[in-house]
């Protein structure tokens, strides 16, 4: 490009309408020049009898049409300049509209005569060949009402009507009395009634008491059933007689099954119940006759630990396998009523004890 300071840009291919793309850098330069001209001539453009601002806005609109034809990669910068140019023009337009109230009625009528005024034939003879205007020329000029009415009707778009001779600005304004808002008086404040709240320590204490009651019931059940079967079978008191799954499984509640496994783990840990393997490979239980002493451990007795894992699918299969022992009089533990402190294990999530 021969112009100084202008960057060489690749012109895009013609669009589907056959119109060639415009140089984006040239468009930005024209945007900046237009904004600089508006800012430099702001005082002139903001005058009420000046119409040059309309032409500047038309130039900006033409540049915007060219911007839409440029490549998409450069449209963002050009569109930002278009918004800035319209902002500059709108500020000058606001200043021009604010200057309208500064014109007096005489200036307004003088402007009308300049555009729609006519001079009578006698006044034209006086001015012929004089080469100068009289000082009272505007006073001698009459208004061409017919042409002015046609112009006014086109703007107003409604038929002329009669109105009062007095202007609304000449009528005295009646000031409205400012009404004071009365403050609303508040009635007596009633005490807020709140439900009884429990602390975390109280909730934990209730849960501990609930578990203690469950373990007491389970300990007594194991002792009672074991004594009965020892008498019926005639086996030694140390012989296990209660199947582990017959005791802990609850076919009506998965969550209570998990609680039973959890409780039996504490009974085994405290030494109240023995958990061994029977002759058929089933886990068996029996109450502890006497706790092992230190001498028993020295002779070779050692503690073992077992981690049980059960999920809902395994629970269902176990209930099917031991269905006969979980119904009727063979059932060892009854279903407990649900409580808010009862811990519920969600389905599908394995529980450990």
C-alpha positions as YAML, in Angstrom:
chain: A
units: angstrom
residues:
- id: 1
  name: UNK
  ca: [0.00, 0.00, 0.00]
- id: 2
  name: UNK
  ca: [1.53, 3.37, -0.95]
- id: 3
  name: UNK
  ca: [0.01, 5.19, 2.05]
- id: 4
  name: UNK
  ca: [2.37, 5.68, 5.01]
- id: 5
  name: UNK
  ca: [1.60, 3.76, 8.16]
- id: 6
  name: UNK
  ca: [-0.96, 1.47, 6.55]
- id: 7
  name: UNK
  ca: [-0.50, -2.24, 6.99]
- id: 8
  name: UNK
  ca: [-0.80, -4.50, 3.98]
- id: 9
  name: UNK
  ca: [-3.70, -6.94, 4.52]
- id: 10
  name: UNK
  ca: [-4.88, -9.78, 2.37]
- id: 11
  name: UNK
  ca: [-8.25, -9.12, 0.77]
- id: 12
  name: UNK
  ca: [-10.82, -11.86, 1.29]
- id: 13
  name: UNK
  ca: [-12.47, -13.59, -1.63]
- id: 14
  name: UNK
  ca: [-15.78, -12.21, -2.93]
- id: 15
  name: UNK
  ca: [-18.83, -13.48, -1.08]
- id: 16
  name: UNK
  ca: [-21.81, -15.25, -2.61]
- id: 17
  name: UNK
  ca: [-23.28, -11.90, -3.72]
- id: 18
  name: UNK
  ca: [-20.18, -11.07, -5.74]
- id: 19
  name: UNK
  ca: [-19.15, -8.11, -3.55]
- id: 20
  name: UNK
  ca: [-15.43, -7.89, -2.67]
- id: 21
  name: UNK
  ca: [-14.29, -7.67, 0.94]
- id: 22
  name: UNK
  ca: [-13.10, -4.24, 2.15]
- id: 23
  name: UNK
  ca: [-9.75, -3.61, 3.76]
- id: 24
  name: UNK
  ca: [-10.29, -3.90, 7.52]
- id: 25
  name: UNK
  ca: [-7.37, -1.65, 8.41]
- id: 26
  name: UNK
  ca: [-8.67, 1.11, 6.12]
- id: 27
  name: UNK
  ca: [-12.10, 0.89, 7.75]
- id: 28
  name: UNK
  ca: [-10.59, 1.28, 11.21]
- id: 29
  name: UNK
  ca: [-8.64, 4.31, 10.04]
- id: 30
  name: UNK
  ca: [-11.84, 5.94, 8.72]
- id: 31
  name: UNK
  ca: [-13.61, 5.18, 12.01]
- id: 32
  name: UNK
  ca: [-10.86, 6.95, 13.97]
- id: 33
  name: UNK
  ca: [-10.87, 9.95, 11.62]
- id: 34
  name: UNK
  ca: [-14.66, 10.33, 11.91]
- id: 35
  name: UNK
  ca: [-14.49, 10.18, 15.73]
- id: 36
  name: UNK
  ca: [-11.66, 12.75, 15.76]
- id: 37
  name: UNK
  ca: [-13.70, 15.14, 13.54]
- id: 38
  name: UNK
  ca: [-16.78, 14.82, 15.77]
- id: 39
  name: UNK
  ca: [-14.75, 15.54, 18.91]
- id: 40
  name: UNK
  ca: [-12.96, 18.50, 17.29]
- id: 41
  name: UNK
  ca: [-16.22, 20.10, 16.00]
- id: 42
  name: UNK
  ca: [-18.31, 19.21, 19.07]
- id: 43
  name: UNK
  ca: [-19.25, 22.85, 19.80]
- id: 44
  name: UNK
  ca: [-20.31, 23.43, 16.20]
- id: 45
  name: UNK
  ca: [-22.23, 20.15, 15.85]
- id: 46
  name: UNK
  ca: [-24.11, 20.62, 19.13]
- id: 47
  name: UNK
  ca: [-25.74, 23.85, 17.93]
- id: 48
  name: UNK
  ca: [-29.47, 23.52, 17.37]
- id: 49
  name: UNK
  ca: [-29.42, 24.89, 13.79]
- id: 50
  name: UNK
  ca: [-26.59, 22.59, 12.68]
- id: 51
  name: UNK
  ca: [-27.40, 19.42, 10.70]
- id: 52
  name: UNK
  ca: [-23.84, 18.17, 10.08]
- id: 53
  name: UNK
  ca: [-24.15, 15.55, 12.86]
- id: 54
  name: UNK
  ca: [-26.70, 13.66, 10.77]
- id: 55
  name: UNK
  ca: [-24.12, 13.36, 7.98]
- id: 56
  name: UNK
  ca: [-21.48, 12.03, 10.40]
- id: 57
  name: UNK
  ca: [-23.87, 9.35, 11.61]
- id: 58
  name: UNK
  ca: [-24.57, 8.40, 7.99]
- id: 59
  name: UNK
  ca: [-20.80, 7.98, 7.41]
- id: 60
  name: UNK
  ca: [-20.57, 5.70, 10.45]
- id: 61
  name: UNK
  ca: [-23.47, 3.61, 9.14]
- id: 62
  name: UNK
  ca: [-21.72, 3.20, 5.77]
- id: 63
  name: UNK
  ca: [-18.56, 2.04, 7.52]
- id: 64
  name: UNK
  ca: [-20.60, -0.48, 9.49]
- id: 65
  name: UNK
  ca: [-22.02, -1.92, 6.27]
- id: 66
  name: UNK
  ca: [-18.45, -2.34, 5.00]
- id: 67
  name: UNK
  ca: [-17.47, -3.94, 8.31]
- id: 68
  name: UNK
  ca: [-20.06, -6.68, 7.84]
- id: 69
  name: UNK
  ca: [-18.38, -7.59, 4.53]
- id: 70
  name: UNK
  ca: [-14.93, -8.11, 6.06]
- id: 71
  name: UNK
  ca: [-13.52, -11.39, 7.29]
- id: 72
  name: UNK
  ca: [-14.91, -12.74, 10.57]
- id: 73
  name: UNK
  ca: [-11.47, -12.51, 12.25]
- id: 74
  name: UNK
  ca: [-11.40, -8.71, 11.87]
- id: 75
  name: UNK
  ca: [-15.06, -7.94, 12.48]
- id: 76
  name: UNK
  ca: [-14.63, -7.87, 16.27]
- id: 77
  name: UNK
  ca: [-12.16, -4.97, 16.27]
- id: 78
  name: UNK
  ca: [-14.16, -3.01, 13.68]
- id: 79
  name: UNK
  ca: [-17.43, -3.56, 15.54]
- id: 80
  name: UNK
  ca: [-15.84, -2.27, 18.75]
- id: 81
  name: UNK
  ca: [-14.76, 0.91, 16.94]
- id: 82
  name: UNK
  ca: [-18.28, 1.25, 15.48]
- id: 83
  name: UNK
  ca: [-19.79, 1.14, 18.97]
- id: 84
  name: UNK
  ca: [-17.30, 3.72, 20.22]
- id: 85
  name: UNK
  ca: [-18.04, 6.03, 17.25]
- id: 86
  name: UNK
  ca: [-21.80, 5.79, 17.83]
- id: 87
  name: UNK
  ca: [-21.22, 6.58, 21.52]
- id: 88
  name: UNK
  ca: [-19.29, 9.76, 20.63]
- id: 89
  name: UNK
  ca: [-22.03, 10.82, 18.16]
- id: 90
  name: UNK
  ca: [-24.81, 10.13, 20.67]
- id: 91
  name: UNK
  ca: [-23.13, 12.33, 23.29]
- id: 92
  name: UNK
  ca: [-23.01, 15.21, 20.83]
- id: 93
  name: UNK
  ca: [-26.67, 14.54, 19.97]
- id: 94
  name: UNK
  ca: [-27.60, 14.74, 23.66]
- id: 95
  name: UNK
  ca: [-25.74, 18.05, 23.96]
- id: 96
  name: UNK
  ca: [-27.61, 19.34, 20.88]
- id: 97
  name: UNK
  ca: [-30.99, 18.37, 22.35]
- id: 98
  name: UNK
  ca: [-30.09, 20.03, 25.67]
- id: 99
  name: UNK
  ca: [-29.41, 23.28, 23.81]
- id: 100
  name: UNK
  ca: [-32.96, 23.42, 22.45]
- id: 101
  name: UNK
  ca: [-34.37, 25.01, 25.60]
- id: 102
  name: UNK
  ca: [-31.78, 27.81, 25.40]
- id: 103
  name: UNK
  ca: [-33.40, 29.29, 22.28]
- id: 104
  name: UNK
  ca: [-35.85, 32.14, 22.82]
- id: 105
  name: UNK
  ca: [-39.19, 32.56, 21.07]
- id: 106
  name: UNK
  ca: [-37.72, 35.36, 18.91]
- id: 107
  name: UNK
  ca: [-34.89, 33.13, 17.71]
- id: 108
  name: UNK
  ca: [-37.40, 30.39, 16.93]
- id: 109
  name: UNK
  ca: [-39.61, 32.70, 14.84]
- id: 110
  name: UNK
  ca: [-36.56, 34.15, 13.09]
- id: 111
  name: UNK
  ca: [-35.53, 30.66, 12.08]
- id: 112
  name: UNK
  ca: [-39.01, 29.99, 10.69]
- id: 113
  name: UNK
  ca: [-38.94, 33.18, 8.61]
- id: 114
  name: UNK
  ca: [-35.53, 32.33, 7.20]
- id: 115
  name: UNK
  ca: [-36.89, 29.05, 5.88]
- id: 116
  name: UNK
  ca: [-40.54, 29.82, 5.15]
- id: 117
  name: UNK
  ca: [-40.56, 33.62, 4.90]
- id: 118
  name: UNK
  ca: [-41.60, 35.60, 1.78]
- id: 119
  name: UNK
  ca: [-41.08, 39.26, 0.94]
- id: 120
  name: UNK
  ca: [-43.89, 41.37, -0.49]
- id: 121
  name: UNK
  ca: [-43.60, 42.94, -3.95]
- id: 122
  name: UNK
  ca: [-43.26, 46.49, -2.54]
- id: 123
  name: UNK
  ca: [-40.35, 45.47, -0.35]
- id: 124
  name: UNK
  ca: [-38.58, 43.84, -3.32]
- id: 125
  name: UNK
  ca: [-38.65, 47.16, -5.25]
- id: 126
  name: UNK
  ca: [-37.01, 48.96, -2.38]
- id: 127
  name: UNK
  ca: [-34.13, 46.47, -2.22]
- id: 128
  name: UNK
  ca: [-33.54, 46.18, -5.97]
- id: 129
  name: UNK
  ca: [-30.03, 47.28, -6.89]
- id: 130
  name: UNK
  ca: [-29.21, 48.44, -3.39]
- id: 131
  name: UNK
  ca: [-26.60, 45.68, -2.80]
- id: 132
  name: UNK
  ca: [-27.31, 45.50, 0.90]
- id: 133
  name: UNK
  ca: [-30.02, 44.26, 3.25]
- id: 134
  name: UNK
  ca: [-32.13, 46.45, 5.43]
- id: 135
  name: UNK
  ca: [-31.82, 46.02, 9.19]
- id: 136
  name: UNK
  ca: [-35.58, 45.47, 9.53]
- id: 137
  name: UNK
  ca: [-35.72, 42.90, 6.73]
- id: 138
  name: UNK
  ca: [-36.92, 40.14, 9.04]
- id: 139
  name: UNK
  ca: [-39.64, 42.38, 10.45]
- id: 140
  name: UNK
  ca: [-40.99, 43.05, 6.94]
- id: 141
  name: UNK
  ca: [-40.91, 39.36, 6.02]
- id: 142
  name: UNK
  ca: [-44.16, 37.37, 6.17]
- id: 143
  name: UNK
  ca: [-44.50, 33.62, 6.80]
- id: 144
  name: UNK
  ca: [-45.66, 31.37, 3.98]
- id: 145
  name: UNK
  ca: [-48.29, 29.57, 6.01]
- id: 146
  name: UNK
  ca: [-49.41, 27.30, 3.19]
- id: 147
  name: UNK
  ca: [-45.96, 25.81, 2.65]
- id: 148
  name: UNK
  ca: [-45.27, 25.70, 6.37]
- id: 149
  name: UNK
  ca: [-48.54, 23.86, 7.09]
- id: 150
  name: UNK
  ca: [-47.78, 21.21, 4.49]
- id: 151
  name: UNK
  ca: [-44.37, 20.69, 6.09]
- id: 152
  name: UNK
  ca: [-45.83, 20.55, 9.62]
- id: 153
  name: UNK
  ca: [-48.61, 18.11, 8.72]
- id: 154
  name: UNK
  ca: [-46.05, 15.70, 7.25]
- id: 155
  name: UNK
  ca: [-44.19, 15.69, 10.56]
- id: 156
  name: UNK
  ca: [-47.14, 15.58, 12.93]
- id: 157
  name: UNK
  ca: [-49.16, 13.07, 10.84]
- id: 158
  name: UNK
  ca: [-52.46, 14.25, 12.26]
- id: 159
  name: UNK
  ca: [-54.99, 16.97, 11.25]
- id: 160
  name: UNK
  ca: [-54.55, 20.41, 12.88]
- id: 161
  name: UNK
  ca: [-56.78, 21.14, 15.86]
- id: 162
  name: UNK
  ca: [-57.75, 24.20, 17.87]
- id: 163
  name: UNK
  ca: [-55.96, 24.82, 21.14]
- id: 164
  name: UNK
  ca: [-56.04, 27.33, 23.93]
- id: 165
  name: UNK
  ca: [-54.12, 30.53, 23.31]
- id: 166
  name: UNK
  ca: [-52.36, 30.33, 26.63]
- id: 167
  name: UNK
  ca: [-49.21, 28.28, 26.76]
- id: 168
  name: UNK
  ca: [-49.00, 25.63, 29.44]
- id: 169
  name: UNK
  ca: [-45.80, 27.19, 30.75]
- id: 170
  name: UNK
  ca: [-47.64, 30.44, 31.56]
- id: 171
  name: UNK
  ca: [-50.10, 28.76, 33.91]
- id: 172
  name: UNK
  ca: [-49.11, 28.85, 37.54]
- id: 173
  name: UNK
  ca: [-48.15, 25.45, 38.86]
- id: 174
  name: UNK
  ca: [-49.89, 24.25, 41.94]
- id: 175
  name: UNK
  ca: [-47.45, 22.74, 44.35]
- id: 176
  name: UNK
  ca: [-48.64, 19.51, 45.87]
- id: 177
  name: UNK
  ca: [-48.46, 19.11, 49.59]
- id: 178
  name: UNK
  ca: [-46.02, 16.45, 50.61]
- id: 179
  name: UNK
  ca: [-47.82, 13.90, 52.70]
- id: 180
  name: UNK
  ca: [-45.95, 12.50, 55.62]
- id: 181
  name: UNK
  ca: [-46.14, 8.81, 55.95]
- id: 182
  name: UNK
  ca: [-47.21, 7.63, 59.32]
- id: 183
  name: UNK
  ca: [-44.96, 5.16, 61.00]
- id: 184
  name: UNK
  ca: [-46.60, 1.83, 61.58]
- id: 185
  name: UNK
  ca: [-46.66, 0.93, 65.20]
- id: 186
  name: UNK
  ca: [-45.56, -2.57, 66.01]
- id: 187
  name: UNK
  ca: [-47.52, -4.69, 68.41]
- id: 188
  name: UNK
  ca: [-46.07, -6.67, 71.27]
- id: 189
  name: UNK
  ca: [-43.50, -9.19, 70.14]
- id: 190
  name: UNK
  ca: [-44.47, -12.70, 71.08]
- id: 191
  name: UNK
  ca: [-41.75, -15.11, 72.15]
- id: 192
  name: UNK
  ca: [-40.59, -17.43, 69.41]
- id: 193
  name: UNK
  ca: [-41.61, -21.01, 70.04]
- id: 194
  name: UNK
  ca: [-38.92, -23.40, 68.90]
- id: 195
  name: UNK
  ca: [-39.00, -27.20, 68.94]
- id: 196
  name: UNK
  ca: [-36.83, -28.97, 71.44]
- id: 197
  name: UNK
  ca: [-33.34, -29.33, 70.08]
- id: 198
  name: UNK
  ca: [-30.86, -32.00, 70.98]
- id: 199
  name: UNK
  ca: [-27.13, -31.59, 71.01]
- id: 200
  name: UNK
  ca: [-24.76, -33.96, 69.28]
- id: 201
  name: UNK
  ca: [-23.70, -35.38, 72.62]
- id: 202
  name: UNK
  ca: [-27.34, -36.18, 73.50]
- id: 203
  name: UNK
  ca: [-27.88, -37.90, 70.16]
- id: 204
  name: UNK
  ca: [-24.72, -39.99, 70.62]
- id: 205
  name: UNK
  ca: [-25.82, -40.90, 74.14]
- id: 206
  name: UNK
  ca: [-29.21, -42.09, 72.87]
- id: 207
  name: UNK
  ca: [-27.51, -44.16, 70.19]
- id: 208
  name: UNK
  ca: [-25.20, -45.74, 72.78]
- id: 209
  name: UNK
  ca: [-28.19, -46.56, 75.00]
- id: 210
  name: UNK
  ca: [-30.00, -48.09, 72.03]
- id: 211
  name: UNK
  ca: [-27.03, -50.29, 71.17]
- id: 212
  name: UNK
  ca: [-26.64, -51.29, 74.81]
- id: 213
  name: UNK
  ca: [-30.28, -52.45, 74.90]
- id: 214
  name: UNK
  ca: [-29.77, -54.43, 71.68]
- id: 215
  name: UNK
  ca: [-26.63, -56.18, 72.93]
- id: 216
  name: UNK
  ca: [-28.33, -57.04, 76.24]
- id: 217
  name: UNK
  ca: [-31.23, -58.62, 74.39]
- id: 218
  name: UNK
  ca: [-28.86, -60.55, 72.10]
- id: 219
  name: UNK
  ca: [-26.71, -61.76, 75.02]
- id: 220
  name: UNK
  ca: [-29.78, -63.01, 76.89]
- id: 221
  name: UNK
  ca: [-31.18, -64.71, 73.76]
- id: 222
  name: UNK
  ca: [-27.92, -66.56, 73.08]
- id: 223
  name: UNK
  ca: [-27.71, -67.75, 76.70]
- id: 224
  name: UNK
  ca: [-31.35, -68.88, 76.81]
- id: 225
  name: UNK
  ca: [-31.29, -70.74, 73.46]
- id: 226
  name: UNK
  ca: [-27.94, -72.35, 74.22]
- id: 227
  name: UNK
  ca: [-29.11, -73.68, 77.62]
- id: 228
  name: UNK
  ca: [-32.25, -75.10, 76.04]
- id: 229
  name: UNK
  ca: [-30.36, -76.92, 73.27]
- id: 230
  name: UNK
  ca: [-27.73, -78.23, 75.67]
- id: 231
  name: UNK
  ca: [-30.52, -79.94, 77.63]
- id: 232
  name: UNK
  ca: [-32.24, -81.21, 74.47]
- id: 233
  name: UNK
  ca: [-29.11, -82.51, 72.71]
- id: 234
  name: UNK
  ca: [-27.20, -83.60, 75.76]
- id: 235
  name: UNK
  ca: [-23.99, -81.96, 74.63]
- id: 236
  name: UNK
  ca: [-21.37, -80.27, 76.82]
- id: 237
  name: UNK
  ca: [-21.89, -76.68, 77.76]
- id: 238
  name: UNK
  ca: [-18.76, -75.64, 75.80]
- id: 239
  name: UNK
  ca: [-20.18, -77.11, 72.59]
- id: 240
  name: UNK
  ca: [-21.52, -74.41, 70.17]
- id: 241
  name: UNK
  ca: [-25.22, -74.85, 69.42]
- id: 242
  name: UNK
  ca: [-26.38, -71.63, 67.65]
- id: 243
  name: UNK
  ca: [-25.78, -70.97, 63.95]
- id: 244
  name: UNK
  ca: [-24.36, -67.49, 63.41]
- id: 245
  name: UNK
  ca: [-26.60, -66.69, 60.40]
- id: 246
  name: UNK
  ca: [-29.73, -68.03, 62.16]
- id: 247
  name: UNK
  ca: [-29.17, -65.38, 64.81]
- id: 248
  name: UNK
  ca: [-28.13, -62.25, 62.85]
- id: 249
  name: UNK
  ca: [-30.20, -62.55, 59.66]
- id: 250
  name: UNK
  ca: [-33.49, -60.63, 59.56]
- id: 251
  name: UNK
  ca: [-35.47, -61.42, 56.42]
- id: 252
  name: UNK
  ca: [-37.63, -58.32, 56.87]
- id: 253
  name: UNK
  ca: [-34.86, -55.71, 57.33]
- id: 254
  name: UNK
  ca: [-31.42, -55.43, 55.78]
- id: 255
  name: UNK
  ca: [-30.46, -52.59, 58.12]
- id: 256
  name: UNK
  ca: [-31.30, -54.61, 61.25]
- id: 257
  name: UNK
  ca: [-29.22, -57.48, 59.87]
- id: 258
  name: UNK
  ca: [-26.24, -55.11, 59.71]
- id: 259
  name: UNK
  ca: [-26.96, -53.95, 63.28]
- id: 260
  name: UNK
  ca: [-27.05, -57.55, 64.53]
- id: 261
  name: UNK
  ca: [-23.67, -58.32, 62.94]
- id: 262
  name: UNK
  ca: [-22.30, -55.13, 64.48]
- id: 263
  name: UNK
  ca: [-23.63, -56.06, 67.95]
- id: 264
  name: UNK
  ca: [-22.41, -59.64, 67.86]
- id: 265
  name: UNK
  ca: [-18.92, -58.34, 67.02]
- id: 266
  name: UNK
  ca: [-18.88, -56.44, 70.32]
- id: 267
  name: UNK
  ca: [-20.06, -59.48, 72.26]
- id: 268
  name: UNK
  ca: [-17.25, -61.56, 70.76]
- id: 269
  name: UNK
  ca: [-14.72, -58.80, 71.41]
- id: 270
  name: UNK
  ca: [-15.78, -58.46, 75.06]
- id: 271
  name: UNK
  ca: [-15.48, -62.24, 75.55]
- id: 272
  name: UNK
  ca: [-19.20, -62.85, 76.24]
- id: 273
  name: UNK
  ca: [-19.69, -65.09, 73.17]
- id: 274
  name: UNK
  ca: [-17.44, -67.58, 71.38]
- id: 275
  name: UNK
  ca: [-17.45, -67.70, 67.57]
- id: 276
  name: UNK
  ca: [-16.11, -70.94, 66.10]
- id: 277
  name: UNK
  ca: [-16.52, -73.11, 63.05]
- id: 278
  name: UNK
  ca: [-18.75, -76.18, 63.30]
- id: 279
  name: UNK
  ca: [-18.22, -79.64, 61.88]
- id: 280
  name: UNK
  ca: [-20.20, -78.70, 58.73]
- id: 281
  name: UNK
  ca: [-18.14, -75.53, 58.16]
- id: 282
  name: UNK
  ca: [-20.89, -73.20, 59.42]
- id: 283
  name: UNK
  ca: [-20.04, -70.38, 61.87]
- id: 284
  name: UNK
  ca: [-21.39, -71.32, 65.31]
- id: 285
  name: UNK
  ca: [-21.94, -69.44, 68.59]
- id: 286
  name: UNK
  ca: [-22.11, -70.31, 72.26]
- id: 287
  name: UNK
  ca: [-21.88, -68.28, 75.47]
- id: 288
  name: UNK
  ca: [-18.47, -68.09, 77.07]
- id: 289
  name: UNK
  ca: [-18.22, -70.36, 80.10]
- id: 290
  name: UNK
  ca: [-15.07, -68.75, 81.45]
- id: 291
  name: UNK
  ca: [-12.76, -66.13, 80.08]
- id: 292
  name: UNK
  ca: [-9.26, -67.34, 79.07]
- id: 293
  name: UNK
  ca: [-6.49, -66.59, 81.50]
- id: 294
  name: UNK
  ca: [-2.91, -65.52, 80.89]
- id: 295
  name: UNK
  ca: [-1.80, -69.13, 81.31]
- id: 296
  name: UNK
  ca: [-4.06, -70.21, 78.46]
- id: 297
  name: UNK
  ca: [-2.41, -67.71, 76.16]
- id: 298
  name: UNK
  ca: [1.04, -68.93, 77.26]
- id: 299
  name: UNK
  ca: [0.05, -72.53, 76.38]
- id: 300
  name: UNK
  ca: [-0.67, -71.54, 72.77]
- id: 301
  name: UNK
  ca: [-4.10, -69.90, 72.75]
- id: 302
  name: UNK
  ca: [-4.09, -66.83, 70.55]
- id: 303
  name: UNK
  ca: [-6.63, -64.23, 69.51]
- id: 304
  name: UNK
  ca: [-7.94, -64.12, 65.95]
- id: 305
  name: UNK
  ca: [-9.68, -61.32, 64.04]
- id: 306
  name: UNK
  ca: [-12.30, -61.72, 61.35]
- id: 307
  name: UNK
  ca: [-13.65, -58.93, 59.12]
- id: 308
  name: UNK
  ca: [-17.09, -59.63, 57.69]
- id: 309
  name: UNK
  ca: [-18.32, -57.93, 54.53]
- id: 310
  name: UNK
  ca: [-21.91, -58.15, 53.34]
- id: 311
  name: UNK
  ca: [-23.85, -56.29, 50.68]
- id: 312
  name: UNK
  ca: [-27.52, -56.37, 49.78]
- id: 313
  name: UNK
  ca: [-27.21, -59.03, 47.08]
- id: 314
  name: UNK
  ca: [-25.36, -61.34, 49.48]
- id: 315
  name: UNK
  ca: [-28.01, -60.61, 52.13]
- id: 316
  name: UNK
  ca: [-30.77, -61.72, 49.76]
- id: 317
  name: UNK
  ca: [-28.95, -64.95, 48.89]
- id: 318
  name: UNK
  ca: [-28.34, -65.75, 52.58]
- id: 319
  name: UNK
  ca: [-32.02, -65.19, 53.40]
- id: 320
  name: UNK
  ca: [-32.97, -67.66, 50.66]
- id: 321
  name: UNK
  ca: [-30.45, -70.24, 51.94]
- id: 322
  name: UNK
  ca: [-31.55, -70.04, 55.59]
- id: 323
  name: UNK
  ca: [-35.24, -69.33, 54.93]
- id: 324
  name: UNK
  ca: [-36.48, -72.22, 57.09]
- id: 325
  name: UNK
  ca: [-34.62, -70.97, 60.16]
- id: 326
  name: UNK
  ca: [-35.83, -67.36, 59.74]
- id: 327
  name: UNK
  ca: [-39.57, -68.04, 59.97]
- id: 328
  name: UNK
  ca: [-41.88, -69.38, 62.61]
- id: 329
  name: UNK
  ca: [-40.71, -70.53, 66.02]
- id: 330
  name: UNK
  ca: [-37.17, -71.16, 64.73]
- id: 331
  name: UNK
  ca: [-36.62, -67.41, 64.47]
- id: 332
  name: UNK
  ca: [-34.33, -66.22, 67.26]
- id: 333
  name: UNK
  ca: [-34.54, -62.39, 67.11]
- id: 334
  name: UNK
  ca: [-37.71, -60.46, 66.31]
- id: 335
  name: UNK
  ca: [-37.87, -57.39, 64.07]
- id: 336
  name: UNK
  ca: [-37.43, -54.23, 66.09]
- id: 337
  name: UNK
  ca: [-39.59, -51.13, 65.45]
- id: 338
  name: UNK
  ca: [-37.73, -48.43, 63.49]
- id: 339
  name: UNK
  ca: [-36.36, -45.44, 65.40]
- id: 340
  name: UNK
  ca: [-34.80, -42.11, 64.44]
- id: 341
  name: UNK
  ca: [-31.49, -43.14, 66.03]
- id: 342
  name: UNK
  ca: [-31.37, -46.43, 64.09]
- id: 343
  name: UNK
  ca: [-28.44, -46.60, 61.64]
- id: 344
  name: UNK
  ca: [-29.59, -47.67, 58.18]
- id: 345
  name: UNK
  ca: [-27.14, -49.04, 55.62]
- id: 346
  name: UNK
  ca: [-28.17, -48.11, 52.01]
- id: 347
  name: UNK
  ca: [-28.85, -50.82, 49.50]
- id: 348
  name: UNK
  ca: [-25.99, -51.81, 47.27]
- id: 349
  name: UNK
  ca: [-23.36, -50.42, 49.67]
- id: 350
  name: UNK
  ca: [-21.40, -53.13, 51.54]
- id: 351
  name: UNK
  ca: [-21.28, -52.96, 55.34]
- id: 352
  name: UNK
  ca: [-18.40, -54.08, 57.48]
- id: 353
  name: UNK
  ca: [-18.28, -55.26, 61.08]
...
